[in-house]
Amino acid sequence: MTGPAARRIDADGVELAAYQWGASTAPAVVLVHGYPDTSAVWRPVAERLADRFHVTAFDVRGAGASDRPRGLRAYRMSRLEADLEAVSTP
């Protein structure tokens, strides 16, 4: 993804690549892509929102620059929810 450098976030042993735009004091918006995309699909939207919001877009586990854990258990909804919480925490 061209734009901000990835911030590496540990989500229970899985490293996620998160990209951020806008002031950290602004209201937060987190953009989540689907499979098989990456956070790159959100870049144009993030850039438009950055003047009003602190925007985070991240590569979900198994996609883009994030780690690719093995096994279906690593992709359970509870793990995906924990990833969202991890990238949403300042």
Residue pairs with C-beta under 8 A, 6 or more apart in sequence:
1 19
1 38
1 39
1 40
1 43
1 64
1 65
2 43
3 19
3 21
3 43
3 46
3 47
4 19
4 20
4 21
5 19
6 17
6 18
6 19
6 65
7 17
7 18
7 19
7 20
8 15
8 16
8 17
8 18
9 15
9 16
9 17
9 18
9 58
9 86
9 87
10 16
10 86
11 61
11 79
11 82
11 83
11 86
11 87
12 79
12 82
12 86
14 61
14 66
14 67
14 69
14 74
14 79
14 83
15 66
15 67
16 58
16 59
16 60
16 61
16 66
16 67
16 83
16 86
16 87
17 39
17 58
17 59
17 64
17 65
17 66
18 39
18 56
18 57
18 58
18 59
18 87
19 39
19 43
19 46
19 56
19 57
19 58
20 54
20 55
20 56
21 46
21 47
21 49
21 50
21 54
21 55
22 49
22 50
22 51
22 52
22 53
22 54
22 55
23 54
24 54
24 90
25 54
26 52
26 53
26 54
27 52
27 53
27 54
28 53
28 54
28 55
28 56
28 88
29 49
29 53
29 54
29 55
29 56
30 55
30 56
30 57
30 58
30 84
30 87
30 88
31 39
31 42
31 45
31 46
31 55
31 56
31 57
32 57
32 58
32 60
32 84
33 39
33 41
33 42
33 57
33 59
33 60
33 63
35 60
35 62
35 63
36 63
37 63
38 59
38 63
38 64
38 65
39 57
39 58
39 59
39 64
40 64
42 57
43 57
46 55
46 57
49 55
56 87
56 88
58 66
58 83
58 87
59 65
59 66
60 66
60 80
60 83
61 67
61 68
61 69
61 74
61 75
61 79
61 80
61 83
62 68
62 69
62 74
62 75
69 75
73 79
